[in-house]
Amino acid sequence: MAQKPKVDPHVGRLGYLQALVTEFQETESQDAKEQVLANLANFAYDPSNYQYLRQLQVLDLFLDSLSEENETLVEFAIGGLCNLCSDRANKEHILQTGGVPLIINCLSSPNEETVLSAVTTIMYLCSPGPGSHPELTAMPVVQCMLRFSLSTNTRLRNLAQIFLEDFCSPSQVAEARRWPAHSALGIPLPRTEAPQQP
C-alpha cells in the first residue's frame, strides 16, 4: 500500500492535488500509481476541483492513462474523465485533444466498470442534434451500443438503450442493425457477460 503524499496540511487543495500528480509521475510502484489515480478520479467528482485539475493537466494525465496496459489504471482514468466531462470546459478539452478515440477504445475493455464509465462519458460528450461530435455516434459505436443493449447486465443494457434513444437517429439504429454482426470495433461484451444472440 502506497503511503499518502507527505503534504503540509496548510498548502491547500491545489498543493495537495499537485503532490498527487507529482507522486503519480515519479513513483515506480504500480500500486502507488493505481492509488494516486483513484484519488485523482475521486477528486474529479467535485466541481470545485475542476479548475485545479485543469491547471495541473490532470485531464491529459487521465487521457494518457487510457493507453496503459494496466486495466486498473484504465478503469480509474476513464472514471476520472467520466466525473469531469459534465463540465463544458473539460468536455471541450477532451474533444479538442483527440480524446474521443481513446474513450471509444475503452468500450472493448474486459473490465465492466471501464465499459460503463466509457459509455457514460460518451453520452456526456455527445450533444443531441447537429452539433454533436460525429465520431461519438459513428456506425461502429452505434452497433456496439446495440450489442450492449442485449446485455444481461442491467446497468450496461440501460445505458446502451438510453444512448440509442437519445443520441442516435432511428435511421442510424436501423442501419447499424443491418451491418454484419461482428464489425463493432471487434468489441466483446465485458468479461462478466456472455454474448447473447438477438
FIKOLZA-1660 file (N, C-alpha, C; in steps of 0.1 Angstrom, whole numbers, plus 5000, padded with zeros to 4 digits):
% residues 198
   i   px   py   pz ch aa at
   1 5008 4988 5000  A  M  N
   1 5000 5000 5000  A  M CA
   1 5009 5012 5000  A  M  C
   2 5006 5021 4991  A  A  N
   2 5014 5033 4990  A  A CA
   2 5011 5043 5002  A  A  C
   3 5021 5050 5006  A  Q  N
   3 5018 5060 5017  A  Q CA
   3 5012 5072 5010  A  Q  C
   4 5005 5079 5019  A  K  N
   4 4999 5092 5014  A  K CA
   4 5010 5102 5011  A  K  C
   5 5009 5110 5001  A  P  N
   5 5019 5120 4999  A  P CA
   5 5022 5128 5011  A  P  C
   6 5035 5132 5013  A  K  N
   6 5038 5140 5025  A  K CA
   6 5036 5154 5021  A  K  C
   7 5024 5159 5025  A  V  N
   7 5020 5172 5021  A  V CA
   7 5017 5180 5034  A  V  C
   8 5022 5192 5034  A  D  N
   8 5019 5201 5045  A  D CA
   8 5004 5204 5045  A  D  C
   9 4997 5202 5056  A  P  N
   9 4982 5204 5056  A  P CA
   9 4978 5218 5053  A  P  C
  10 4987 5227 5053  A  H  N
  10 4984 5241 5051  A  H CA
  10 4986 5245 5036  A  H  C
  11 4990 5236 5028  A  V  N
  11 4992 5240 5014  A  V CA
  11 4979 5242 5006  A  V  C
  12 4968 5237 5011  A  G  N
  12 4955 5238 5004  A  G CA
  12 4953 5227 4994  A  G  C
  13 4942 5229 4988  A  R  N
  13 4937 5219 4978  A  R CA
  13 4946 5218 4966  A  R  C
  14 4950 5229 4961  A  L  N
  14 4959 5229 4949  A  L CA
  14 4972 5222 4952  A  L  C
  15 4978 5225 4963  A  G  N
  15 4991 5219 4967  A  G CA
  15 4989 5204 4969  A  G  C
  16 4978 5200 4975  A  Y  N
  16 4976 5185 4977  A  Y CA
  16 4975 5178 4964  A  Y  C
  17 4967 5184 4955  A  L  N
  17 4965 5178 4941  A  L CA
  17 4978 5178 4934  A  L  C
  18 4986 5189 4935  A  Q  N
  18 4999 5189 4929  A  Q CA
  18 5008 5178 4934  A  Q  C
  19 5007 5175 4947  A  A  N
  19 5015 5165 4953  A  A CA
  19 5011 5151 4947  A  A  C
  20 4998 5149 4945  A  L  N
  20 4993 5136 4940  A  L CA
  20 4999 5135 4925  A  L  C
  21 4998 5145 4917  A  V  N
  21 5002 5144 4903  A  V CA
  21 5017 5141 4903  A  V  C
  22 5025 5148 4912  A  T  N
  22 5039 5146 4912  A  T CA
  22 5042 5132 4916  A  T  C
  23 5035 5126 4926  A  E  N
  23 5037 5113 4931  A  E CA
  23 5034 5103 4919  A  E  C
  24 5023 5105 4912  A  F  N
  24 5020 5097 4901  A  F CA
  24 5031 5096 4890  A  F  C
  25 5037 5108 4887  A  Q  N
  25 5047 5109 4877  A  Q CA
  25 5060 5103 4882  A  Q  C
  26 5063 5103 4895  A  E  N
  26 5076 5100 4899  A  E CA
  26 5077 5085 4905  A  E  C
  27 5066 5080 4909  A  T  N
  27 5067 5066 4915  A  T CA
  27 5069 5055 4905  A  T  C
  28 5076 5045 4909  A  E  N
  28 5079 5033 4901  A  E CA
  28 5068 5022 4904  A  E  C
  29 5061 5024 4916  A  S  N
  29 5052 5014 4921  A  S CA
  29 5039 5014 4913  A  S  C
  30 5035 5003 4907  A  Q  N
  30 5022 5002 4901  A  Q CA
  30 5011 5004 4911  A  Q  C
  31 5012 4999 4923  A  D  N
  31 5002 5000 4933  A  D CA
  31 5000 5015 4937  A  D  C
  32 5011 5022 4938  A  A  N
  32 5011 5036 4942  A  A CA
  32 5004 5044 4931  A  A  C
  33 5007 5041 4918  A  K  N
  33 5001 5048 4907  A  K CA
  33 4986 5045 4907  A  K  C
  34 4982 5033 4909  A  E  N
  34 4968 5030 4910  A  E CA
  34 4961 5038 4921  A  E  C
  35 4967 5038 4933  A  Q  N
  35 4961 5045 4944  A  Q CA
  35 4960 5060 4941  A  Q  C
  36 4970 5066 4936  A  V  N
  36 4970 5080 4933  A  V CA
  36 4960 5083 4922  A  V  C
  37 4959 5075 4911  A  L  N
  37 4949 5078 4901  A  L CA
  37 4935 5076 4906  A  L  C
  38 4933 5067 4915  A  A  N
  38 4920 5065 4921  A  A CA
  38 4916 5078 4929  A  A  C
  39 4926 5083 4937  A  N  N
  39 4924 5096 4944  A  N CA
  39 4920 5107 4935  A  N  C
  40 4928 5108 4924  A  L  N
  40 4925 5119 4915  A  L CA
  40 4911 5118 4908  A  L  C
  41 4908 5105 4905  A  A  N
  41 4894 5103 4900  A  A CA
  41 4883 5107 4910  A  A  C
  42 4886 5104 4922  A  N  N
  42 4876 5108 4933  A  N CA
  42 4875 5124 4934  A  N  C
  43 4887 5130 4933  A  F  N
  43 4887 5145 4934  A  F CA
  43 4879 5151 4922  A  F  C
  44 4880 5144 4910  A  A  N
  44 4873 5148 4898  A  A CA
  44 4858 5148 4899  A  A  C
  45 4853 5142 4910  A  Y  N
  45 4838 5142 4912  A  Y CA
  45 4833 5155 4917  A  Y  C
  46 4842 5163 4923  A  D  N
  46 4838 5176 4929  A  D CA
  46 4840 5188 4920  A  D  C
  47 4830 5194 4915  A  P  N
  47 4832 5206 4906  A  P CA
  47 4841 5217 4911  A  P  C
  48 4842 5218 4924  A  S  N
  48 4851 5228 4930  A  S CA
  48 4866 5225 4927  A  S  C
  49 4869 5213 4922  A  N  N
  49 4883 5209 4919  A  N CA
  49 4886 5211 4904  A  N  C
  50 4876 5213 4896  A  Y  N
  50 4878 5213 4881  A  Y CA
  50 4889 5222 4877  A  Y  C
  51 4889 5235 4882  A  Q  N
  51 4899 5244 4878  A  Q CA
  51 4913 5240 4881  A  Q  C
  52 4914 5234 4894  A  Y  N
  52 4928 5229 4898  A  Y CA
  52 4932 5218 4889  A  Y  C
  53 4923 5209 4886  A  L  N
  53 4926 5197 4878  A  L CA
  53 4930 5201 4864  A  L  C
  54 4923 5211 4859  A  R  N
  54 4927 5216 4845  A  R CA
  54 4941 5222 4846  A  R  C
  55 4943 5231 4856  A  Q  N
  55 4956 5237 4858  A  Q CA
  55 4968 5227 4859  A  Q  C
  56 4965 5216 4866  A  L  N
  56 4976 5206 4868  A  L CA
  56 4976 5196 4856  A  L  C
  57 4968 5198 4846  A  Q  N
  57 4968 5190 4834  A  Q CA
  57 4964 5175 4837  A  Q  C
  58 4955 5174 4847  A  V  N
  58 4950 5160 4851  A  V CA
  58 4942 5154 4840  A  V  C
  59 4935 5162 4832  A  L  N
  59 4927 5156 4821  A  L CA
  59 4936 5149 4812  A  L  C
  60 4948 5155 4809  A  D  N
  60 4957 5149 4800  A  D CA
  60 4963 5136 4806  A  D  C
  61 4966 5137 4819  A  L  N
  61 4971 5125 4826  A  L CA
  61 4961 5114 4825  A  L  C
  62 4948 5117 4827  A  F  N
  62 4938 5106 4825  A  F CA
  62 4937 5101 4811  A  F  C
  63 4938 5110 4801  A  L  N
  63 4937 5106 4787  A  L CA
  63 4949 5097 4784  A  L  C
  64 4961 5101 4789  A  D  N
  64 4973 5093 4786  A  D CA
  64 4972 5079 4793  A  D  C
  65 4966 5079 4804  A  S  N
  65 4965 5066 4812  A  S CA
  65 4955 5056 4805  A  S  C
  66 4947 5061 4796  A  L  N
  66 4938 5052 4789  A  L CA
  66 4945 5042 4780  A  L  C
  67 4958 5046 4776  A  S  N
  67 4966 5037 4768  A  S CA
  67 4974 5027 4775  A  S  C
  68 4973 5027 4789  A  E  N
  68 4981 5018 4797  A  E CA
  68 4977 5004 4795  A  E  C
  69 4986 4994 4797  A  E  N
  69 4982 4980 4797  A  E CA
  69 4976 4976 4810  A  E  C
  70 4978 4983 4821  A  N  N
  70 4973 4980 4834  A  N CA
  70 4958 4984 4834  A  N  C
  71 4949 4974 4834  A  E  N
  71 4935 4976 4834  A  E CA
  71 4929 4985 4845  A  E  C
  72 4936 4984 4857  A  T  N
  72 4931 4992 4868  A  T CA
  72 4934 5007 4866  A  T  C
  73 4945 5010 4860  A  L  N
  73 4948 5024 4857  A  L CA
  73 4938 5029 4847  A  L  C
  74 4935 5021 4837  A  V  N
  74 4925 5025 4826  A  V CA
  74 4911 5027 4833  A  V  C
  75 4908 5018 4842  A  E  N
  75 4895 5020 4849  A  E CA
  75 4894 5033 4857  A  E  C
  76 4904 5036 4864  A  F  N
  76 4904 5048 4872  A  F CA
  76 4905 5061 4863  A  F  C
  77 4912 5060 4852  A  A  N
  77 4914 5071 4843  A  A CA
  77 4900 5074 4836  A  A  C
  78 4894 5064 4831  A  I  N
  78 4881 5067 4824  A  I CA
  78 4870 5071 4835  A  I  C
  79 4871 5066 4847  A  G  N
  79 4863 5070 4858  A  G CA
  79 4865 5085 4861  A  G  C
  80 4877 5089 4861  A  G  N
  80 4880 5104 4863  A  G CA
  80 4875 5112 4852  A  G  C
  81 4877 5108 4839  A  L  N
  81 4872 5116 4828  A  L CA
  81 4856 5116 4828  A  L  C
  82 4850 5105 4832  A  C  N
  82 4836 5105 4833  A  C CA
  82 4831 5115 4844  A  C  C
  83 4838 5116 4855  A  N  N
  83 4835 5126 4865  A  N CA
  83 4837 5140 4860  A  N  C
  84 4846 5143 4852  A  L  N
  84 4850 5156 4847  A  L CA
  84 4842 5161 4835  A  L  C
  85 4837 5152 4827  A  C  N
  85 4832 5157 4814  A  C CA
  85 4818 5163 4814  A  C  C
  86 4812 5163 4825  A  S  N
  86 4799 5171 4825  A  S CA
  86 4801 5186 4825  A  S  C
  87 4813 5190 4828  A  D  N
  87 4817 5204 4827  A  D CA
  87 4821 5208 4813  A  D  C
  88 4816 5219 4809  A  R  N
  88 4818 5223 4795  A  R CA
  88 4832 5225 4791  A  R  C
  89 4840 5232 4799  A  A  N
  89 4854 5234 4796  A  A CA
  89 4862 5221 4796  A  A  C
  90 4859 5212 4805  A  N  N
  90 4865 5199 4804  A  N CA
  90 4861 5191 4792  A  N  C
  91 4848 5191 4789  A  K  N
  91 4843 5184 4777  A  K CA
  91 4850 5189 4764  A  K  C
  92 4852 5203 4763  A  E  N
  92 4858 5208 4751  A  E CA
  92 4873 5204 4751  A  E  C
  93 4880 5203 4762  A  H  N
  93 4894 5199 4762  A  H CA
  93 4895 5185 4757  A  H  C
  94 4886 5176 4762  A  I  N
  94 4886 5162 4758  A  I CA
  94 4884 5161 4743  A  I  C
  95 4874 5168 4738  A  L  N
  95 4871 5168 4724  A  L CA
  95 4882 5173 4715  A  L  C
  96 4888 5184 4719  A  Q  N
  96 4898 5191 4711  A  Q CA
  96 4912 5184 4712  A  Q  C
  97 4915 5176 4722  A  T  N
  97 4928 5170 4723  A  T CA
  97 4928 5155 4718  A  T  C
  98 4918 5151 4711  A  G  N
  98 4918 5138 4705  A  G CA
  98 4914 5127 4715  A  G  C
  99 4907 5130 4725  A  G  N
  99 4903 5121 4735  A  G CA
  99 4893 5111 4731  A  G  C
 100 4885 5114 4720  A  V  N
 100 4873 5106 4717  A  V CA
 100 4878 5091 4713  A  V  C
 101 4888 5090 4704  A  P  N
 101 4891 5076 4700  A  P CA
 101 4896 5068 4712  A  P  C
 102 4903 5074 4722  A  L  N
 102 4908 5067 4734  A  L CA
 102 4897 5063 4742  A  L  C
 103 4886 5071 4743  A  I  N
 103 4875 5067 4751  A  I CA
 103 4867 5056 4744  A  I  C
 104 4865 5057 4731  A  I  N
 104 4858 5047 4724  A  I CA
 104 4865 5033 4725  A  I  C
 105 4879 5034 4725  A  N  N
 105 4886 5021 4727  A  N CA
 105 4883 5014 4740  A  N  C
 106 4879 5022 4750  A  C  N
 106 4876 5016 4763  A  C CA
 106 4863 5008 4763  A  C  C
 107 4855 5009 4752  A  L  N
 107 4843 5001 4750  A  L CA
 107 4847 4986 4749  A  L  C
 108 4859 4983 4744  A  S  N
 108 4863 4970 4742  A  S CA
 108 4871 4964 4755  A  S  C
 109 4871 4971 4766  A  S  N
 109 4877 4966 4778  A  S CA
 109 4870 4954 4783  A  S  C
 110 4878 4944 4789  A  P  N
 110 4872 4933 4796  A  P CA
 110 4866 4937 4809  A  P  C
 111 4870 4949 4814  A  N  N
 111 4866 4954 4827  A  N CA
 111 4852 4960 4826  A  N  C
 112 4842 4955 4833  A  E  N
 112 4829 4960 4833  A  E CA
 112 4828 4975 4837  A  E  C
 113 4834 4979 4848  A  E  N
 113 4834 4993 4852  A  E CA
 113 4840 5002 4842  A  E  C
 114 4850 4998 4835  A  T  N
 114 4856 5006 4825  A  T CA
 114 4846 5009 4814  A  T  C
 115 4839 4998 4810  A  V  N
 115 4830 4999 4799  A  V CA
 115 4818 5008 4803  A  V  C
 116 4813 5007 4815  A  L  N
 116 4802 5015 4820  A  L CA
 116 4806 5030 4820  A  L  C
 117 4818 5032 4825  A  S  N
 117 4823 5046 4825  A  S CA
 117 4825 5052 4811  A  S  C
 118 4830 5043 4802  A  A  N
 118 4832 5048 4788  A  A CA
 118 4819 5051 4782  A  A  C
 119 4808 5043 4783  A  V  N
 119 4795 5046 4778  A  V CA
 119 4790 5059 4783  A  V  C
 120 4791 5061 4796  A  T  N
 120 4786 5073 4803  A  T CA
 120 4793 5085 4798  A  T  C
 121 4807 5084 4797  A  T  N
 121 4815 5095 4792  A  T CA
 121 4811 5099 4778  A  T  C
 122 4809 5089 4769  A  I  N
 122 4805 5092 4755  A  I CA
 122 4791 5099 4755  A  I  C
 123 4782 5095 4764  A  M  N
 123 4769 5102 4765  A  M CA
 123 4771 5117 4769  A  M  C
 124 4780 5119 4779  A  Y  N
 124 4782 5133 4784  A  Y CA
 124 4788 5141 4773  A  Y  C
 125 4797 5135 4765  A  L  N
 125 4804 5142 4754  A  L CA
 125 4795 5145 4742  A  L  C
 126 4784 5137 4740  A  C  N
 126 4775 5139 4729  A  C CA
 126 4766 5151 4732  A  C  C
 127 4763 5158 4721  A  S  N
 127 4753 5169 4722  A  S CA
 127 4742 5164 4712  A  S  C
 128 4730 5162 4717  A  P  N
 128 4719 5158 4708  A  P CA
 128 4718 5169 4697  A  P  C
 129 4716 5164 4685  A  G  N
 129 4714 5173 4673  A  G CA
 129 4726 5175 4665  A  G  C
 130 4726 5185 4656  A  P  N
 130 4737 5186 4646  A  P CA
 130 4750 5190 4652  A  P  C
 131 4751 5195 4664  A  G  N
 131 4764 5200 4670  A  G CA
 131 4772 5189 4675  A  G  C
 132 4768 5177 4675  A  S  N
 132 4775 5166 4681  A  S CA
 132 4788 5162 4674  A  S  C
 133 4797 5157 4681  A  H  N
 133 4810 5152 4675  A  H CA
 133 4807 5139 4668  A  H  C
 134 4809 5138 4654  A  P  N
 134 4805 5127 4646  A  P CA
 134 4811 5113 4650  A  P  C
 135 4823 5114 4656  A  E  N
 135 4830 5101 4660  A  E CA
 135 4822 5094 4671  A  E  C
 136 4815 5102 4679  A  L  N
 136 4808 5096 4691  A  L CA
 136 4796 5088 4687  A  L  C
 137 4790 5091 4675  A  T  N
 137 4779 5083 4670  A  T CA
 137 4782 5076 4657  A  T  C
 138 4795 5073 4654  A  A  N
 138 4799 5066 4642  A  A CA
 138 4792 5052 4643  A  A  C
 139 4791 5046 4631  A  M  N
 139 4784 5034 4630  A  M CA
 139 4789 5023 4639  A  M  C
 140 4802 5021 4640  A  P  N
 140 4807 5010 4649  A  P CA
 140 4803 5012 4664  A  P  C
 141 4802 5025 4668  A  V  N
 141 4798 5028 4681  A  V CA
 141 4783 5025 4683  A  V  C
 142 4775 5029 4673  A  V  N
 142 4761 5026 4674  A  V CA
 142 4759 5011 4674  A  V  C
 143 4766 5004 4666  A  Q  N
 143 4764 4989 4666  A  Q CA
 143 4769 4983 4679  A  Q  C
 144 4779 4988 4685  A  C  N
 144 4784 4984 4698  A  C CA
 144 4773 4986 4708  A  C  C
 145 4767 4998 4708  A  M  N
 145 4756 5000 4718  A  M CA
 145 4744 4991 4716  A  M  C
 146 4742 4987 4703  A  L  N
 146 4731 4978 4701  A  L CA
 146 4734 4964 4708  A  L  C
 147 4747 4960 4706  A  R  N
 147 4751 4948 4713  A  R CA
 147 4750 4949 4728  A  R  C
 148 4754 4960 4733  A  F  N
 148 4754 4962 4748  A  F CA
 148 4739 4963 4753  A  F  C
 149 4730 4967 4744  A  S  N
 149 4716 4968 4748  A  S CA
 149 4710 4954 4749  A  S  C
 150 4717 4944 4745  A  L  N
 150 4712 4930 4747  A  L CA
 150 4719 4923 4759  A  L  C
 151 4727 4931 4766  A  S  N
 151 4735 4925 4777  A  S CA
 151 4726 4921 4789  A  S  C
 152 4730 4910 4796  A  T  N
 152 4723 4906 4808  A  T CA
 152 4726 4916 4820  A  T  C
 153 4736 4924 4818  A  N  N
 153 4740 4934 4829  A  N CA
 153 4730 4946 4827  A  N  C
 154 4722 4947 4837  A  T  N
 154 4711 4958 4837  A  T CA
 154 4717 4972 4835  A  T  C
 155 4727 4975 4842  A  R  N
 155 4733 4988 4841  A  R CA
 155 4738 4991 4826  A  R  C
 156 4745 4981 4821  A  L  N
 156 4750 4983 4807  A  L CA
 156 4739 4984 4797  A  L  C
 157 4729 4975 4799  A  R  N
 157 4718 4974 4789  A  R CA
 157 4711 4988 4790  A  R  C
 158 4708 4993 4802  A  N  N
 158 4700 5005 4803  A  N CA
 158 4708 5017 4797  A  N  C
 159 4721 5018 4800  A  L  N
 159 4729 5029 4794  A  L CA
 159 4729 5028 4779  A  L  C
 160 4731 5016 4774  A  A  N
 160 4731 5015 4759  A  A CA
 160 4718 5019 4753  A  A  C
 161 4707 5015 4759  A  Q  N
 161 4694 5019 4754  A  Q CA
 161 4691 5034 4754  A  Q  C
 162 4696 5040 4765  A  I  N
 162 4694 5055 4766  A  I CA
 162 4703 5061 4755  A  I  C
 163 4715 5056 4753  A  F  N
 163 4723 5062 4742  A  F CA
 163 4716 5061 4729  A  F  C
 164 4711 5049 4726  A  L  N
 164 4704 5047 4713  A  L CA
 164 4692 5056 4711  A  L  C
 165 4685 5058 4722  A  E  N
 165 4672 5066 4721  A  E CA
 165 4675 5081 4720  A  E  C
 166 4685 5085 4728  A  D  N
 166 4687 5100 4730  A  D CA
 166 4698 5106 4720  A  D  C
 167 4707 5098 4716  A  F  N
 167 4718 5103 4708  A  F CA
 167 4719 5098 4694  A  F  C
 168 4710 5088 4690  A  C  N
 168 4711 5083 4677  A  C CA
 168 4697 5084 4670  A  C  C
 169 4698 5087 4657  A  S  N
 169 4685 5088 4649  A  S CA
 169 4680 5074 4647  A  S  C
 170 4667 5072 4644  A  P  N
 170 4661 5059 4641  A  P CA
 170 4668 5053 4629  A  P  C
 171 4672 5062 4619  A  S  N
 171 4679 5056 4607  A  S CA
 171 4693 5051 4610  A  S  C
 172 4700 5058 4620  A  Q  N
 172 4713 5052 4624  A  Q CA
 172 4712 5039 4630  A  Q  C
 173 4702 5037 4639  A  V  N
 173 4700 5024 4646  A  V CA
 173 4696 5014 4636  A  V  C
 174 4687 5017 4626  A  A  N
 174 4683 5008 4616  A  A CA
 174 4695 5003 4608  A  A  C
 175 4703 5013 4604  A  E  N
 175 4715 5009 4596  A  E CA
 175 4724 5000 4604  A  E  C
 176 4726 5003 4616  A  A  N
 176 4735 4995 4625  A  A CA
 176 4730 4981 4626  A  A  C
 177 4717 4979 4626  A  R  N
 177 4711 4966 4627  A  R CA
 177 4714 4958 4614  A  R  C
 178 4716 4965 4603  A  R  N
 178 4719 4958 4590  A  R CA
 178 4733 4954 4589  A  R  C
 179 4742 4960 4596  A  W  N
 179 4756 4957 4595  A  W CA
 179 4759 4942 4599  A  W  C
 180 4770 4936 4594  A  P  N
 180 4774 4923 4599  A  P CA
 180 4776 4923 4614  A  P  C
 181 4773 4911 4620  A  A  N
 181 4772 4910 4634  A  A CA
 181 4785 4913 4642  A  A  C
 182 4796 4911 4636  A  H  N
 182 4809 4912 4644  A  H CA
 182 4818 4924 4639  A  H  C
 183 4812 4934 4634  A  S  N
 183 4820 4945 4629  A  S CA
 183 4822 4957 4639  A  S  C
 184 4816 4956 4650  A  A  N
 184 4816 4967 4660  A  A CA
 184 4829 4968 4667  A  A  C
 185 4839 4973 4660  A  L  N
 185 4852 4976 4666  A  L CA
 185 4858 4964 4672  A  L  C
 186 4853 4952 4669  A  G  N
 186 4858 4940 4675  A  G CA
 186 4855 4939 4690  A  G  C
 187 4844 4946 4694  A  I  N
 187 4842 4948 4708  A  I CA
 187 4834 4936 4714  A  I  C
 188 4840 4929 4723  A  P  N
 188 4832 4919 4730  A  P CA
 188 4825 4925 4742  A  P  C
 189 4815 4918 4747  A  L  N
 189 4809 4923 4759  A  L CA
 189 4819 4921 4771  A  L  C
 190 4818 4929 4781  A  P  N
 190 4828 4928 4792  A  P CA
 190 4829 4913 4797  A  P  C
 191 4840 4910 4804  A  R  N
 191 4843 4897 4808  A  R CA
 191 4832 4890 4816  A  R  C
 192 4825 4897 4824  A  T  N
 192 4815 4891 4832  A  T CA
 192 4802 4887 4825  A  T  C
 193 4802 4890 4812  A  E  N
 193 4790 4888 4804  A  E CA
 193 4792 4877 4794  A  E  C
 194 4782 4869 4790  A  A  N
 194 4782 4860 4779  A  A CA
 194 4774 4867 4768  A  A  C
 195 4780 4867 4756  A  P  N
 195 4773 4874 4745  A  P CA
 195 4760 4867 4742  A  P  C
 196 4750 4875 4740  A  Q  N
 196 4736 4869 4737  A  Q CA
 196 4733 4872 4722  A  Q  C
 197 4726 4862 4716  A  Q  N
 197 4722 4864 4702  A  Q CA
 197 4709 4871 4702  A  Q  C
 198 4707 4880 4692  A  P  N
 198 4694 4887 4692  A  P CA
 198 4683 4877 4688  A  P  C
% end
